[in-house]
Amino acid sequence: IVFDLPQLYTRPSAPLLLTILAAVRVTPVSWDPARARLYKPSTKGVQSRYASLASSPGLSKWLTSIVASSLKWIEDEDEKEKVWEEAGRRLAERCGRTAMPAVTREFRIPLAKGEGIDHVTITLHEPSLTADNLGFKTWGSAYLLAKRLSELKLPPGQRALELGSGTGLAGIACAAVMAAKVTLTDLPEIVPNLQRNVDINSPRLNMMGSGSMDVQVLDWTDPPIPSGEEDKYPLILAADPLYSAAHPGLLVGVLRLYVMKDEEARAVVEFPLREGFNKEREEFWSRMKEEGFVLVEGGVEEGYDDWGVGAKVRCWWGVYKWGERAL
């Protein structure tokens, strides 16, 4: 059955309007390649009856008519305000990720085979995205890196550091998949939301008997100098760390400081092959070699993101260790 959008001249009730508006809500999903589209409608309970309206060609016009209407037949002012608010949100959601309000999204991360369960679900809160706070968004390369952790031949239970954690997907996945003691880091303005996501997922990881997490501020332009090897890390993660001309030098400098001088220590990096950032990528690869890092394994893979052609993105990943001369 196809349910038509109720025209406003029929004076639909506030409960009916709110039910439809809830049904046509779109939320970012976890970029699973098996999914046909980046966004999906909510289909909980009775709302599922109206989920097909999410793709209606006349939906945006209908939403606009609600926002522009006085809704004078709805006597309850609070209900009226709620209808306007929800209609405005549904319009914003259809204007792209940057126009969307805060969202919560879930990611399924595979666990190592033989663990009894095959995946862990990580829940992340993303505040409204602004141009000067890109760390509030979960990036496709972080999801790809998180999914790769179960495939890497890295010892479990060790200390790990995530650089530029953003919403924390890779670091939280590291604690879950590798039972690692992970320190997630970012700039001061990003850390409160990062801590929120750690708090959201900690109970689930505790029930699994996985690793632990803590959150700290780490500014790459002024990193604390480790007092000794015991303050360094045998594993460092960095997802999507290159999006300005200064980042290659800063990132390599932090890796030089914090990667433990041990033949088993590793740095795992993943970033998208964005147009216009070839120079930054080449500089990163060159600087890593100059500092004595050796690429153990790496490659290019395809994933999904909120931007890109068809929401697809190609990413390079690499696992580094110290070369013999650097040890």
C-alpha positions as CSV (number, residue, x, y, z in Angstrom):
1,I,0.0,0.0,0.0
2,V,1.2,3.5,-0.9
3,F,0.2,6.1,1.6
4,D,-0.2,9.6,0.0
5,L,1.0,12.7,1.7
6,P,-2.0,14.4,3.4
7,Q,-2.6,17.8,1.9
8,L,-2.8,20.6,4.4
9,Y,-6.3,21.7,3.2
10,T,-7.6,18.5,4.8
11,R,-6.3,19.8,8.1
12,P,-4.3,16.7,9.2
13,S,-3.9,16.4,12.9
14,A,-0.6,17.1,14.7
15,P,-0.1,13.5,15.7
16,L,-0.5,12.3,12.1
17,L,1.9,15.0,10.8
18,L,4.5,14.1,13.5
19,T,4.2,10.4,12.7
20,I,4.9,11.0,9.1
21,L,7.7,13.5,9.8
22,A,9.3,10.9,12.0
23,A,8.9,8.2,9.4
24,V,10.7,10.2,6.6
25,R,13.7,11.1,8.8
26,V,17.0,10.2,7.1
27,T,20.1,9.3,9.1
28,P,23.6,8.5,8.0
29,V,24.4,4.8,8.0
30,S,27.7,3.0,8.4
31,W,28.7,2.9,4.7
32,D,28.4,-0.9,4.5
33,P,29.2,-1.7,0.8
34,A,26.2,-4.0,0.8
35,R,23.9,-1.0,1.3
36,A,22.5,0.6,-1.8
37,R,22.3,4.1,-0.5
38,L,24.0,6.3,2.1
39,Y,20.9,7.4,3.9
40,K,18.0,5.3,5.1
41,P,14.6,6.3,6.6
42,S,13.7,5.4,10.2
43,T,11.1,2.6,10.2
44,K,10.3,2.0,13.8
45,G,6.8,0.9,14.9
46,V,3.9,2.5,13.2
47,Q,6.2,4.8,11.4
48,S,7.1,2.0,9.1
49,R,3.7,2.4,7.4
50,Y,4.9,5.8,6.0
51,A,8.6,5.0,5.3
52,S,8.0,4.8,1.6
53,L,7.1,8.5,1.6
54,A,10.8,9.3,2.2
55,S,11.5,9.0,-1.5
56,S,8.4,10.7,-2.6
57,P,9.2,13.3,-5.3
58,G,6.8,15.8,-3.7
59,L,8.1,15.4,-0.2
60,S,10.4,18.5,-0.1
61,K,7.5,20.7,-1.5
62,W,5.2,19.2,1.1
63,L,7.7,19.9,3.9
64,T,8.1,23.5,2.7
65,S,4.3,24.0,2.7
66,I,4.2,22.9,6.4
67,V,6.9,25.3,7.3
68,A,5.1,28.1,5.5
69,S,1.7,27.3,6.9
70,S,0.1,28.8,10.0
71,L,-1.3,25.4,11.0
72,K,-4.2,27.4,12.4
73,W,-6.4,24.2,12.9
74,I,-3.8,22.9,15.4
75,E,-4.9,24.5,18.7
76,D,-2.0,23.3,20.9
77,E,0.9,25.8,20.4
78,D,3.5,23.3,21.6
79,E,2.3,20.7,19.1
80,K,2.3,23.4,16.4
81,E,5.9,24.4,17.2
82,K,7.0,20.7,17.2
83,V,5.5,20.2,13.7
84,W,7.3,23.2,12.3
85,E,10.6,22.2,13.9
86,E,10.4,18.6,12.6
87,A,9.5,19.7,9.1
88,G,12.4,22.1,9.1
89,R,14.7,19.3,10.2
90,R,13.5,17.0,7.5
91,L,14.2,19.7,4.9
92,A,17.7,20.2,6.3
93,E,18.5,16.5,6.2
94,R,17.8,16.6,2.4
95,C,20.3,19.5,1.9
96,G,23.4,17.3,2.6
97,R,25.5,16.4,5.7
98,T,26.6,20.0,6.4
99,A,23.0,21.1,6.8
100,M,22.0,18.2,9.0
101,P,21.5,18.6,12.8
102,A,23.4,16.5,15.3
103,V,23.1,12.8,14.4
104,T,23.8,9.4,16.0
105,R,25.2,6.7,13.8
106,E,26.2,3.1,14.3
107,F,29.1,1.1,12.8
108,R,29.5,-2.6,12.7
109,I,33.2,-3.5,13.2
110,P,34.3,-7.1,12.5
111,L,36.1,-9.0,15.3
112,A,38.8,-11.6,14.9
113,K,37.6,-15.0,13.9
114,G,37.1,-17.4,16.7
115,E,35.9,-14.7,19.2
116,G,32.4,-16.2,19.5
117,I,30.7,-13.1,18.1
118,D,31.7,-11.8,14.7
119,H,31.3,-8.0,15.2
120,V,30.9,-5.2,17.7
121,T,28.5,-2.2,17.1
122,I,30.0,1.2,17.9
123,T,27.6,4.1,18.5
124,L,28.9,7.6,17.7
125,H,27.4,11.1,18.3
126,E,28.2,13.7,15.7
127,P,27.3,17.3,16.5
128,S,26.2,19.7,13.8
129,L,29.1,19.9,11.3
130,T,30.8,23.3,10.8
131,A,33.7,24.1,8.4
132,D,36.1,24.9,11.3
133,N,35.3,21.7,13.2
134,L,35.6,18.8,10.8
135,G,36.5,16.6,13.8
136,F,32.8,16.4,14.6
137,K,32.2,14.1,11.6
138,T,33.1,10.5,11.2
139,W,35.2,10.0,8.0
140,G,35.0,7.1,5.7
141,S,38.8,6.3,6.1
142,A,38.3,5.9,9.9
143,Y,35.6,3.2,9.2
144,L,37.9,1.4,6.7
145,L,40.8,1.5,9.2
146,A,38.6,0.2,12.0
147,K,37.4,-2.7,9.9
148,R,41.0,-3.6,9.0
149,L,42.2,-4.0,12.6
150,S,41.0,-7.6,12.9
151,E,43.0,-8.5,9.8
152,L,46.3,-7.0,11.0
153,K,48.8,-9.3,12.6
154,L,49.3,-7.1,15.7
155,P,49.6,-8.4,19.3
156,P,46.5,-7.8,21.4
157,G,46.3,-6.1,24.8
158,Q,49.0,-3.4,24.1
159,R,49.0,0.3,24.6
160,A,47.8,2.3,21.6
161,L,47.5,6.0,20.7
162,E,45.1,7.4,18.2
163,L,46.0,10.8,16.6
164,G,43.3,13.2,15.5
165,S,40.6,10.9,16.8
166,G,37.7,13.1,15.8
167,T,34.6,11.1,16.8
168,G,36.8,8.2,18.0
169,L,35.8,5.4,15.7
170,A,39.2,3.9,15.0
171,G,40.4,4.2,18.6
172,I,37.2,2.7,20.1
173,A,37.4,-0.1,17.5
174,C,41.0,-0.7,18.5
175,A,40.0,-1.1,22.2
176,A,37.2,-3.5,21.2
177,V,39.0,-5.6,18.5
178,M,42.4,-5.7,20.0
179,A,41.6,-5.4,23.7
180,A,44.1,-2.5,23.7
181,K,44.5,0.2,26.2
182,V,43.8,3.2,23.9
183,T,44.5,6.9,24.4
184,L,42.3,8.9,22.0
185,T,43.5,12.4,21.3
186,D,42.5,15.6,19.5
187,L,42.3,19.3,19.8
188,P,40.5,20.9,22.9
189,E,37.3,21.8,21.0
190,I,36.9,18.2,19.7
191,V,37.7,16.4,23.0
192,P,34.3,16.9,24.7
193,N,32.4,15.1,22.0
194,L,35.2,12.5,21.8
195,Q,34.8,11.8,25.5
196,R,31.1,11.6,25.0
197,N,31.5,8.8,22.5
198,V,34.0,7.0,24.7
199,D,31.5,7.1,27.5
200,I,28.7,5.8,25.2
201,N,30.7,2.8,24.2
202,S,32.6,2.0,27.4
203,P,29.8,-0.1,29.0
204,R,29.5,-2.3,25.9
205,L,33.3,-2.9,25.8
206,N,33.4,-3.6,29.5
207,M,30.7,-6.3,29.0
208,M,32.8,-7.8,26.2
209,G,35.9,-7.8,28.5
210,S,37.7,-5.7,25.9
211,G,40.3,-3.0,26.3
212,S,40.1,0.4,28.0
213,M,40.1,4.0,26.7
214,D,41.0,7.4,27.9
215,V,40.8,10.8,26.2
216,Q,43.5,13.5,26.1
217,V,44.2,16.8,24.3
218,L,47.1,16.5,21.9
219,D,48.1,19.5,19.7
220,W,50.5,18.4,17.0
221,T,52.0,21.8,16.9
222,D,53.1,21.5,20.5
223,P,53.3,17.8,21.6
224,P,54.7,16.9,25.0
225,I,58.1,15.3,24.7
226,P,58.0,11.7,26.1
227,S,60.4,11.3,29.0
228,G,61.5,7.8,27.9
229,E,60.5,4.8,25.8
230,E,58.0,3.8,28.5
231,D,55.9,6.9,27.5
232,K,55.8,5.9,23.9
233,Y,53.4,3.5,22.2
234,P,53.8,0.2,20.4
235,L,50.8,1.0,18.2
236,I,49.6,4.4,16.8
237,L,46.6,4.9,14.6
238,A,45.8,7.9,12.4
239,A,42.7,8.1,10.0
240,D,42.2,11.0,7.6
241,P,45.1,13.1,9.0
242,L,46.1,15.1,5.9
243,Y,43.8,18.0,4.9
244,S,46.1,20.9,5.1
245,A,49.6,21.8,3.8
246,A,51.0,21.7,7.4
247,H,49.7,18.2,8.3
248,P,52.4,16.0,6.6
249,G,55.2,17.5,8.6
250,L,53.3,17.7,11.8
251,L,52.0,14.2,11.6
252,V,55.4,12.7,10.9
253,G,56.9,14.7,13.7
254,V,54.4,13.3,16.2
255,L,54.9,9.8,14.9
256,R,58.7,10.2,15.3
257,L,58.1,11.3,18.9
258,Y,55.6,8.7,20.0
259,V,56.2,5.4,18.1
260,M,58.2,3.2,20.4
261,K,61.7,2.3,19.2
262,D,61.0,-1.4,19.0
263,E,61.0,-3.7,16.0
264,E,57.4,-4.8,16.7
265,A,56.0,-1.3,17.0
266,R,53.6,-0.2,14.3
267,A,52.0,3.0,12.9
268,V,48.8,2.4,10.9
269,V,47.7,5.3,8.7
270,E,44.7,5.6,6.3
271,F,43.6,8.6,4.3
272,P,41.4,9.3,1.2
273,L,43.0,10.0,-2.1
274,R,41.3,13.4,-2.4
275,E,41.9,15.5,-5.5
276,G,44.1,18.5,-4.8
277,F,46.0,16.8,-2.0
278,N,48.6,14.9,-4.0
279,K,51.4,17.1,-2.7
280,E,50.5,16.5,0.9
281,R,50.4,12.7,0.3
282,E,53.8,12.7,-1.4
283,E,55.3,14.8,1.3
284,F,54.0,12.4,4.0
285,W,55.4,9.3,2.3
286,S,58.8,11.1,1.7
287,R,59.1,12.4,5.3
288,M,58.3,8.9,6.7
289,K,61.1,7.4,4.7
290,E,63.5,10.2,5.7
291,E,62.7,9.6,9.4
292,G,63.5,5.9,9.1
293,F,60.1,4.4,8.9
294,V,59.6,1.4,6.6
295,L,56.3,0.4,5.0
296,V,55.4,-3.1,6.0
297,E,52.2,-3.4,4.0
298,G,49.7,-1.1,2.4
299,G,47.3,-0.6,-0.5
300,V,44.3,1.2,-1.9
301,E,40.7,0.3,-1.1
302,E,37.3,1.8,-1.8
303,G,34.8,2.9,0.8
304,Y,32.0,5.3,1.4
305,D,31.6,8.8,2.8
306,D,29.2,11.7,3.0
307,W,30.9,13.4,0.1
308,G,32.3,12.1,-3.2
309,V,31.0,10.7,-6.5
310,G,28.1,8.4,-5.5
311,A,29.4,8.7,-1.9
312,K,32.3,6.5,-2.8
313,V,35.9,7.3,-1.8
314,R,39.2,5.6,-2.6
315,C,41.6,5.4,0.4
316,W,45.3,4.5,0.8
317,W,46.3,2.6,3.9
318,G,49.7,1.7,5.2
319,V,51.3,-0.1,8.2
320,Y,54.8,1.3,9.1
321,K,57.6,0.1,11.4
322,W,61.0,1.5,12.3
323,G,63.7,0.5,9.8
324,E,66.8,-1.3,11.2
325,R,68.9,1.9,11.0
326,A,66.4,3.9,13.0
327,L,66.4,1.4,15.9
